[in-house]
Amino acid sequence: MRYIYTFLFYLALPFVLLRMLWRSRHLADYRRRWAERFGYCPHALPQCIWIHAASVGETIAAIPLIKALQKQYPALPILITNMTITGGVRTKATFGDSVLQAYVPYDLPAANHRFLQRVNPVIALIIETELWPNMFYACRQRNIPIMVANARLSQKSANGYARVATITRQMLSAVRTLAVQTEIEAKRFVALGMPENRVVITGSIKFDVEVPADFSEKSVMLRAELGRDRLIWIAASTHATEEEIILAAHRKILEAFPDALLILVPRHPERFNQVFALSEQQGFATVRRSEGKTVTAQTTVYLSDTMGELMLMYSVSDVAFVAGSFAPIGGHNMLEAAVLGKPIITGPVLFNFEEISKKLIVAKGMLTVSNADELAIQVTKCFADKTYRQEVGENAKQFVDANRGALAKHLALINTILS
């Protein structure tokens, strides 16, 4: 079955490369460092801890774990691989030169062989759910232990893996330890063929998110630039089709609060120009953060078109809408807003955070809406009632604090493997 998968991957490869070239029209980084996609890693290492965090969400989730590993294993270099350009940018913005960064090779036998031969990992830590048949097979052949950390599996994804049951079982058999977020997800992995004695329910390391030490000062400065006395809401990590809904809601919010400001944060940098044009076309006075222009009382939309500043944008906002929840994406990490004590609003599509979102709603730290009208109503309600706004935000923060501890469990599992 793996041979059929590999054959099909080779057939699809020209189209994958053409897609990268097409996306490079808006972001030149897609044309760079292609050799890494074929296993030619720029780093030659006698050994390392290898952490694979596919995109921005996985990279953010891995931050507490990576920092802990840096302290615990100072003699071992840490190599972080990403699949997406945005993931790579976030890695460099967060860790600088304290870690090594590369792009993960395509899941082809020769590319995997070159990569592993060059970096020699003592452990492969795969963040969340990145299951690659050839990569896992190559690690098993080299006796490299694989741990899937902070693992999650929606019912939709489980159904997809079940359709290729043979290759899924082969992949899971190569995993030494699967640290899964919830009991429901653990059962889904076991049903797919993961040996039950290798599954450990740890909770999510996203709850162990840290607020940077210099955060308060930066937040105060940015809030002063945007307007200390105006009400601000953020739409974070938006996707195509979502901005139209958000801007429609903002138009209604401005009727009740004419000085309100929307911070708009598109998920993918290649869409920055497109979203800016959309906001301008719809009549909103829009300022781009990257241009450094002054935000005036007439500015109604602040486009956050820089990388690695999402938590800073959350910190200066009074209300947080977490996107990816109107589009069929499954939602994005709402815990960054929660740890800062922000009242959270999302759309209805939350399958990526199924258990967390349910519990956060029960804890009265998050509200869900179905359309632009409902979004406007909830933001307006939070703006109008400061006590209510603070109460929902405090509920969200307490929910995060009550669920910390997954990081320590992950470190114990890693120590067991490395010892």
N, C-alpha and C positions, 0 to 999 in steps of 0.2 A: 504493500500500500504506500509506503514511503517513497518507493521508486516512481510510482505513478504521480504522486504529489510533486516530486522533484522535476519530472518531465513537464508537468503542467506549469510549474514555476518558470522553467526555462522558456517555454512558449510565451508566457506572459511578460517576461523580462523587457522586451523592446517597448511594450506599452507602458510599463512602469517607468522606464527611463524617459519616454516621451512626455509622460505626465509631469515628471520632475522638471523637464525642460520648459514645459508650458507654464508651470507655476513660477519659474524663474523670471518670467516677464515682469512680475510684480515684486519679486524678492530675489536678488542676485545670488544669495547664499545657496539657492537650490542648484546652481550650476557649479558649485565649488565642492571640493573634497570628495569627488565621486569614487576615488580609489579606495576610500575607507568602506564604501558599500560592497566592495569585493574582497574584503579581508585584509587590505594593506593598511593596517593600523599604524599611525605615526609614532607609536610608543613601543619600544622593545624592552620587555621587562623580564627579569629572572623569575619573578612571582608577583602576584598582586591579589587584592580583593576586587573582584569584578562585580559591579552593580549595574544592572540594566534597567533604566527608567525611560520608557518609550517616549513620552511627551511631557508637557508642562505639568499636568496633573500628577503623574507618577513621580516626577522630579520633586515637586513640592512635598508630596507624601513622604518621600525618602529623606528629606533634609534632616530631621531629628536622628534618624538611624545612621546616616553618613557621618554626622558630627560626633556621635557616640563612638563609632568605629574608629574615627581619627584619633580619639583620645585613648581608646583601649588597645589599638594596634598601631602605634606611631611608626614602627619600623616597616610596616607593609604599605606600599603605595596603593592608593585607591583609584581604580579606573572606572569612570562612569560612562556608559554608552547610552546614546539616545537614538531614537528612530527619526524624530522630527527636528526641523531646524529650530523651532521654538523651544523644544526641550534642551537642545544644545546651548542656546543663548541663555536660558534660565540657569543651567548648570554653571556656566562661566560667570554669570552675574552674581550667583550665590556664593560660589566657592573660590573663584579666581584661580590662582595657581596652586592652591592647596590640594587639589585633586587633578587627575588627568582626565581629559574628556576626548571621546571619539564617537563616530557614528557606527552603530552596529552593522555588521555585514548582512547582506541579503541572505535568506535561508537556503543557501546552496552549499553542497558538500565541500567544494574546493575553497570557497570563501571562508567557511567556518574553520576549516583546517588551517588556513593561513593565519587567521585571526588568533586562534587558540595557541598555535605554535609560537606566535610572536609575543603574547602577553602572559601566558602561563599562569592562569588564575588558580589560587588554592581553594577558592569557593566561587560559585556563581550565584549571586543574589538577584533574582528576577522579581521586580516590583509589580505587584498586583497580578494581572493575568496576561502574560505574554508567553504563549506556548508555541514553540517552533520545533517541528519534528526533526529537522536535520541538525539544528544546533544542540538540541537535547541529546540526540544520538551521539554527536561528536564529543560532548562532555562525558557521556557514559563510557565511551571508548577510551578516553584519557583518564578515567577515574576522577573526574572533577565533580565534587558533590554539588548538586543543585538544590537551592532552597528558594521556593516561591514565597516571597515576603508580602505581608499585607494583602493576601490573596482575596479576590472577590469574584463572584460569578453570578450574573443575573440569570433569571430563568430563560430569557431570550438567548443569551450566549450558550447556556447549557443545552438548549434545544439544537443550536447550531453544531456544537461539538458532538452531540449524540448522533447526528446524521453521518458523521465520519468516525464511528465508534472504534474501529480497529486502530486507526492512527492516533486517536485520542488516548486509548489505553496504553499504546506504546510510549507516547510522550510522558504520561503520568507515571509510568513505571520507572522512568529515569529520575524522578524527583525524590531526593532523600527526605526532605521535610517540606510540608505545605503548611505555612502559618496563615490560617484563614480568619477572616474578620468575624463571621457570625456562624451560629449553629446551622442555620438554614443553608448557607453557602457550603458548609462542610458536607452536608448531606448530598448536595448536588454534585460535588466533586467525587464523593464515594460512589454515587450512582453511575458516574462516568467511568469508574474503574480505578480510582485512586485508593491504594491500600489504606484501610482505616487507621492502622497503627502508625501511619506516617503523617496523619492529619492532627494539627494542634490548633484549637480555637484560642486566638490571642486578643481579639478585638482589633481595632484599627489604630495604627501608629499616627494617623492624621489627628487624633485627639491629643497627641504629644507635641503639637505645633508650638514653637517658641516665638515670642515677640522679640525682635532684635533690640539690643541694648540702646542703640541710638535712635530708636523709633520715635520716641516721644518728641524729641526736638524737631525732627523732620516733619512730623505730623502737625505740630503747632505752626511751623513756618508755612507749610502748604495751605493749611486752613486759613491763615491770614491772607494769603494771596487770593484764595477763592472767595473769601468773604466770611468773616467770623459770625456775622449776624444773620446770614441767609441760610435757608434750609436746603440741604444737599442730599440727593439720593444717587445711588450708583447702580448701573446695570453692568454686571461683571461677566466677562467671558461669553460675549454674545456671538451668535452664529447668523448666517444668512436667513432671512425671513423674520428673525427676532427683532431686528432694529426697527422695522416698520411698526410692530406692535408696541415697542417701548416708546418710540417717538409719539405715537398716537396717544399713549397714556400720559406722556409728559405734557402734551398740549392741553389735556384736561386738567392736569395738576396745576399748570400755570394760570388757569382760570380762577382757582381758589388761592394760590400762592404765587403771585406774579413775579416775585424775585427768586423763585426756586431754581436751583441749578442741577442739571443731570450730568453725572460723570459717566461717560460711555466708554466701555473697555472691550473692543472686539477681541475674540479669542485668537485669531490668526493675523499676523502682521501684514500678510499680503492683501488683506482686506481693509487696511487703514484708510487708504485713499478713497475706496469705494464708499465706506461708511461716512467719511467726511463729506463727500459729494452728496450723499443721500440727506444728511442732516441739513446742509446748506439749501438743497433743493426744496426741502419742506419748510423753509423759512426760519430755521433756528439760527440765531447768531452763535457760531461755533468757533471755539479756539482749540488749536492743537497743542498739546503739551510739548511735543518735540520742537515747536517753533519758538517757545518761550515768550509768546506775546502776553500782554497784560489782560487779565480777566476783569472785565468791567461789570457794572450793574446791568448792562444790556446783554451780557453773555448769558445764554440759556443752556448751552451744551458745551461741556469740556471733554474733548476727545483725548483719552489717555492712550496715545500711540507710541508708548515706550514699553520696553520689556522689563520684567522683574519688579514691577512696582504695584502689583495688585493689592497687597496688604496695606501699603501706604494709602492707596485710594480708598480702601475700606475704612481706614482709620479716620479720614476726614469727612466721612459721610454720616448722615443721621439715620438713613435707612438703606438696606442692601437688598437688591434683587439679584439672585444668582441665576444666570441664564443657562442655556443648554437644556432648559426645561420646558420651553415652548416648542423647540425643534426636536426631532426624534433622536436626540443625542443621549438622553438619559440623565441629564443634570450634571452639574459640576460640584466640586468640593465646597460645601457651605460652612465648614468648620473654621476656615480662616476668618470669616466675618463673625462667627459665633464667639471665638476666643477673644475678640475685641469688644464683645458686648453689644453687637449691632442687631436690631430687629431684622429678621430675614424673611424675604418673600421669594417664592419660586413659582414656576409654572407647574403643570400637572405631570410632566413626563420625568420621572425620577428613578428609573429602574437601575441606574448605576449606583444609587445610594439608597436602595430599597429599605433596608433595616434602619439605617441612621436617620433617614428622613421621617420615617414613621415615628420613631422615638422622639425626635426633635419636635414634631408636631404635638405629640402627646404632652411633652414637657412645656408646651406653649411658648416655644422659642422660635417657631417658624410658621408662616402662613402660606397657603397655596392659593393660586388664582388661575383662572382659565382663559382670560382674554384681556385686552387693553382696558376695557371699562373696569373690570374687577381690580386690575393692577393699580389703576388711578385711584380707585376708592380706598384701597388699603394703604397706599403711600400717603394719601391725603389724611386719612385717619391717624396715621403715625405722626405726621407733621402737626396736626391740630391738637394732639393730646400728648404733651411731653411726658407725663407720668406713665401713660400706656406704652409709649415708645421705649422708655427706660426699663419698664417691667418686662416687656418681651425680650429686649436685649439682654437683660440680666438673666432671664430664664435660659437663653441660649448659652451664655457664658457658664452658668452653673452646670448645664448639661455636659459641656466639654470637660470641665474640671472633674465631674463625677465619673467620667469614663477614661481618664488617663491610665496609663500602666502597660499598654501594649508594647511600648519600646523596650522595657525591661525584659519582657517575655521573649521578644525577638532576639535580644542580645544573649540571653541564656541559651537559646536554641543554636545560635551561631557559635557560641563558645563551645558547646558540646560537639558540633561538627568539626571545628578547627582543632580541638584537643585530641 
